[in-house]
Amino acid sequence: LCGHLHVSAIKPLSIIPREHRIVIASAGTATSSRGRGLTSSVNFYNVVTVEPDAFSVEERRYVPDEQQFVRDGVTRFDRTG
């Protein structure tokens, strides 16, 4: 998990063999105006859910008109082995 770059991204690291997967989950920025990239004016945070057979990362995006964070998407990663 990381977030200092102020960019929201969720990606598996593909340079490592499948049985040793690593997922990078960057949360963007939840409270500042220092966002970068295509979502520079959008505030995000992530909710990580861990289950026995998988884990998921839910991106939550702030909607100013609603004055709340809403689900923007969920990425699920099945566990292997």
Backbone as JSON Lines, residues from 0, in Angstrom:
{"i":0,"aa":"L","n":[0.84,-1.18,0.0],"ca":[0.0,0.0,0.0],"c":[0.88,1.23,0.0]}
{"i":1,"aa":"C","n":[0.49,2.22,-0.76],"ca":[1.24,3.47,-0.8],"c":[0.29,4.59,-1.17]}
{"i":2,"aa":"G","n":[0.76,5.79,-1.1],"ca":[-0.11,6.9,-1.43],"c":[0.6,8.22,-1.59]}
{"i":3,"aa":"H","n":[1.9,8.26,-1.37],"ca":[2.61,9.52,-1.39],"c":[2.66,10.19,-2.76]}
{"i":4,"aa":"L","n":[2.51,9.42,-3.83],"ca":[2.59,10.0,-5.18],"c":[1.33,10.75,-5.59]}
{"i":5,"aa":"H","n":[0.27,10.67,-4.81],"ca":[-0.99,11.37,-5.1],"c":[-1.61,10.9,-6.41]}
{"i":6,"aa":"V","n":[-1.43,9.62,-6.75],"ca":[-2.01,9.03,-7.95],"c":[-2.72,7.75,-7.54]}
{"i":7,"aa":"S","n":[-3.97,7.58,-7.97],"ca":[-4.71,6.37,-7.65],"c":[-4.41,5.3,-8.69]}
{"i":8,"aa":"A","n":[-3.95,4.12,-8.25],"ca":[-3.65,3.01,-9.17],"c":[-3.64,1.7,-8.39]}
{"i":9,"aa":"I","n":[-4.12,0.64,-9.05],"ca":[-4.09,-0.7,-8.48],"c":[-3.6,-1.64,-9.57]}
{"i":10,"aa":"K","n":[-2.43,-2.23,-9.38],"ca":[-1.82,-3.05,-10.42],"c":[-1.05,-4.22,-9.81]}
{"i":11,"aa":"P","n":[-1.16,-5.41,-10.44],"ca":[-0.28,-6.5,-10.03],"c":[1.11,-6.26,-10.63]}
{"i":12,"aa":"L","n":[2.12,-6.6,-9.89],"ca":[3.49,-6.45,-10.37],"c":[3.83,-7.7,-11.17]}
{"i":13,"aa":"S","n":[4.03,-7.54,-12.48],"ca":[4.15,-8.69,-13.37],"c":[5.56,-9.23,-13.53]}
{"i":14,"aa":"I","n":[6.56,-8.61,-12.92],"ca":[7.92,-9.11,-13.09],"c":[8.24,-10.26,-12.15]}
{"i":15,"aa":"I","n":[7.3,-10.59,-11.29],"ca":[7.49,-11.67,-10.32],"c":[6.63,-12.85,-10.76]}
{"i":16,"aa":"P","n":[7.13,-14.09,-10.68],"ca":[6.33,-15.25,-11.09],"c":[4.97,-15.28,-10.4]}
{"i":17,"aa":"R","n":[3.98,-15.82,-11.08],"ca":[2.59,-15.8,-10.61],"c":[2.42,-16.34,-9.19]}
{"i":18,"aa":"E","n":[3.17,-17.34,-8.8],"ca":[2.99,-17.9,-7.45],"c":[3.51,-16.98,-6.36]}
{"i":19,"aa":"H","n":[4.16,-15.89,-6.74],"ca":[4.68,-14.92,-5.77],"c":[4.22,-13.51,-6.16]}
{"i":20,"aa":"R","n":[2.94,-13.36,-6.42],"ca":[2.43,-12.07,-6.89],"c":[2.51,-10.98,-5.83]}
{"i":21,"aa":"I","n":[2.72,-9.78,-6.31],"ca":[2.69,-8.58,-5.47],"c":[1.73,-7.6,-6.15]}
{"i":22,"aa":"V","n":[0.89,-6.96,-5.36],"ca":[-0.04,-5.96,-5.88],"c":[0.32,-4.61,-5.3]}
{"i":23,"aa":"I","n":[0.42,-3.62,-6.17],"ca":[0.66,-2.24,-5.75],"c":[-0.69,-1.53,-5.69]}
{"i":24,"aa":"A","n":[-1.04,-0.97,-4.55],"ca":[-2.29,-0.24,-4.4],"c":[-1.97,1.16,-3.89]}
{"i":25,"aa":"S","n":[-2.05,2.13,-4.79],"ca":[-1.78,3.52,-4.45],"c":[-3.11,4.25,-4.28]}
{"i":26,"aa":"A","n":[-3.27,4.96,-3.19],"ca":[-4.56,5.54,-2.84],"c":[-4.81,6.94,-3.39]}
{"i":27,"aa":"G","n":[-3.91,7.51,-4.12],"ca":[-4.13,8.88,-4.55],"c":[-4.03,9.81,-3.36]}
{"i":28,"aa":"T","n":[-4.93,10.76,-3.25],"ca":[-4.93,11.65,-2.1],"c":[-6.37,11.83,-1.62]}
{"i":29,"aa":"A","n":[-6.59,11.74,-0.33],"ca":[-7.94,11.81,0.21],"c":[-8.35,13.22,0.6]}
{"i":30,"aa":"T","n":[-7.39,14.06,1.0],"ca":[-7.77,15.35,1.57],"c":[-7.02,16.55,1.02]}
{"i":31,"aa":"S","n":[-6.07,16.35,0.1],"ca":[-5.33,17.51,-0.38],"c":[-5.69,17.83,-1.82]}
{"i":32,"aa":"S","n":[-5.2,18.93,-2.31],"ca":[-5.42,19.34,-3.71],"c":[-4.16,19.1,-4.53]}
{"i":33,"aa":"R","n":[-3.3,18.18,-4.09],"ca":[-2.03,17.94,-4.77],"c":[-2.05,16.71,-5.66]}
{"i":34,"aa":"G","n":[-3.22,16.3,-6.13],"ca":[-3.32,15.13,-6.99],"c":[-2.54,15.32,-8.28]}
{"i":35,"aa":"R","n":[-2.25,14.2,-8.94],"ca":[-1.48,14.24,-10.18],"c":[-2.15,13.37,-11.23]}
{"i":36,"aa":"G","n":[-1.76,13.57,-12.48],"ca":[-2.26,12.74,-13.57],"c":[-3.68,13.08,-13.95]}
{"i":37,"aa":"L","n":[-4.36,12.09,-14.56],"ca":[-5.71,12.3,-15.07],"c":[-6.73,12.59,-13.98]}
{"i":38,"aa":"T","n":[-6.44,12.17,-12.76],"ca":[-7.38,12.38,-11.65],"c":[-6.86,13.44,-10.68]}
{"i":39,"aa":"S","n":[-6.14,14.41,-11.19],"ca":[-5.46,15.39,-10.32],"c":[-6.42,16.21,-9.46]}
{"i":40,"aa":"S","n":[-7.65,16.39,-9.9],"ca":[-8.59,17.19,-9.12],"c":[-9.57,16.33,-8.32]}
{"i":41,"aa":"V","n":[-9.3,15.03,-8.25],"ca":[-10.21,14.1,-7.58],"c":[-9.54,13.53,-6.33]}
{"i":42,"aa":"N","n":[-10.29,13.46,-5.25],"ca":[-9.78,12.87,-4.01],"c":[-10.23,11.41,-3.92]}
{"i":43,"aa":"F","n":[-9.28,10.53,-3.53],"ca":[-9.53,9.09,-3.44],"c":[-9.02,8.55,-2.12]}
{"i":44,"aa":"Y","n":[-9.6,7.44,-1.69],"ca":[-8.96,6.57,-0.7],"c":[-9.35,5.14,-1.03]}
{"i":45,"aa":"N","n":[-8.64,4.17,-0.49],"ca":[-8.88,2.76,-0.77],"c":[-9.38,2.04,0.46]}
{"i":46,"aa":"V","n":[-10.24,1.05,0.23],"ca":[-10.68,0.12,1.26],"c":[-10.19,-1.26,0.84]}
{"i":47,"aa":"V","n":[-9.35,-1.87,1.66],"ca":[-8.81,-3.2,1.37],"c":[-9.58,-4.22,2.19]}
{"i":48,"aa":"T","n":[-10.13,-5.24,1.51],"ca":[-10.86,-6.31,2.17],"c":[-10.11,-7.62,1.94]}
{"i":49,"aa":"V","n":[-9.78,-8.31,3.02],"ca":[-9.04,-9.57,2.93],"c":[-9.96,-10.71,3.32]}
{"i":50,"aa":"E","n":[-10.05,-11.71,2.44],"ca":[-10.84,-12.91,2.68],"c":[-9.92,-14.13,2.54]}
{"i":51,"aa":"P","n":[-10.36,-15.3,2.98],"ca":[-9.49,-16.49,2.88],"c":[-9.05,-16.82,1.46]}
{"i":52,"aa":"D","n":[-9.93,-16.62,0.46],"ca":[-9.61,-17.01,-0.9],"c":[-9.27,-15.85,-1.84]}
{"i":53,"aa":"A","n":[-9.36,-14.62,-1.36],"ca":[-9.1,-13.46,-2.23],"c":[-8.96,-12.21,-1.39]}
{"i":54,"aa":"F","n":[-8.52,-11.15,-2.04],"ca":[-8.59,-9.83,-1.41],"c":[-9.02,-8.85,-2.48]}
{"i":55,"aa":"S","n":[-9.59,-7.74,-2.05],"ca":[-10.04,-6.73,-3.01],"c":[-9.65,-5.35,-2.53]}
{"i":56,"aa":"V","n":[-9.51,-4.46,-3.5],"ca":[-9.21,-3.06,-3.22],"c":[-10.33,-2.24,-3.84]}
{"i":57,"aa":"E","n":[-11.07,-1.55,-3.0],"ca":[-12.17,-0.7,-3.45],"c":[-11.69,0.75,-3.46]}
{"i":58,"aa":"E","n":[-11.79,1.4,-4.62],"ca":[-11.45,2.82,-4.7],"c":[-12.7,3.64,-4.36]}
{"i":59,"aa":"R","n":[-12.53,4.59,-3.47],"ca":[-13.62,5.49,-3.09],"c":[-13.23,6.89,-3.54]}
{"i":60,"aa":"R","n":[-14.11,7.54,-4.3],"ca":[-13.85,8.85,-4.91],"c":[-14.79,9.89,-4.31]}
{"i":61,"aa":"Y","n":[-14.25,11.07,-4.04],"ca":[-15.06,12.14,-3.47],"c":[-15.87,12.82,-4.58]}
{"i":62,"aa":"V","n":[-17.18,12.98,-4.34],"ca":[-18.08,13.66,-5.27],"c":[-18.52,14.96,-4.59]}
{"i":63,"aa":"P","n":[-17.98,16.1,-5.03],"ca":[-18.29,17.37,-4.37],"c":[-19.78,17.69,-4.3]}
{"i":64,"aa":"D","n":[-20.54,17.41,-5.38],"ca":[-21.97,17.73,-5.38],"c":[-22.73,16.94,-4.31]}
{"i":65,"aa":"E","n":[-22.25,15.74,-4.0],"ca":[-22.89,14.9,-2.98],"c":[-22.23,15.06,-1.62]}
{"i":66,"aa":"Q","n":[-21.08,15.73,-1.59],"ca":[-20.28,15.93,-0.37],"c":[-20.01,14.61,0.36]}
{"i":67,"aa":"Q","n":[-19.62,13.6,-0.44],"ca":[-19.29,12.31,0.15],"c":[-18.42,11.5,-0.81]}
{"i":68,"aa":"F","n":[-17.77,10.48,-0.25],"ca":[-17.01,9.53,-1.05],"c":[-17.94,8.43,-1.52]}
{"i":69,"aa":"V","n":[-17.81,8.0,-2.77],"ca":[-18.63,6.93,-3.34],"c":[-17.71,5.87,-3.95]}
{"i":70,"aa":"R","n":[-18.23,4.67,-4.1],"ca":[-17.46,3.59,-4.72],"c":[-17.17,3.94,-6.17]}
{"i":71,"aa":"D","n":[-15.91,3.9,-6.55],"ca":[-15.52,4.19,-7.93],"c":[-15.18,2.91,-8.68]}
{"i":72,"aa":"G","n":[-14.84,1.87,-7.96],"ca":[-14.52,0.59,-8.58],"c":[-13.91,-0.35,-7.56]}
{"i":73,"aa":"V","n":[-13.97,-1.65,-7.88],"ca":[-13.39,-2.67,-7.02],"c":[-12.53,-3.58,-7.89]}
{"i":74,"aa":"T","n":[-11.31,-3.83,-7.44],"ca":[-10.42,-4.77,-8.12],"c":[-10.2,-5.94,-7.17]}
{"i":75,"aa":"R","n":[-10.5,-7.15,-7.67],"ca":[-10.4,-8.36,-6.84],"c":[-9.21,-9.19,-7.32]}
{"i":76,"aa":"F","n":[-8.49,-9.75,-6.37],"ca":[-7.35,-10.61,-6.65],"c":[-7.57,-11.94,-5.94]}
{"i":77,"aa":"D","n":[-7.74,-13.01,-6.72],"ca":[-7.9,-14.34,-6.14],"c":[-6.55,-14.84,-5.65]}
{"i":78,"aa":"R","n":[-6.58,-15.53,-4.53],"ca":[-5.35,-16.13,-4.0],"c":[-5.13,-17.46,-4.7]}
{"i":79,"aa":"T","n":[-3.88,-17.77,-4.96],"ca":[-3.54,-19.05,-5.58],"c":[-2.85,-19.95,-4.57]}
{"i":80,"aa":"G","n":[-2.93,-21.26,-4.82],"ca":[-2.18,-22.19,-3.97],"c":[-2.91,-22.77,-2.86]}
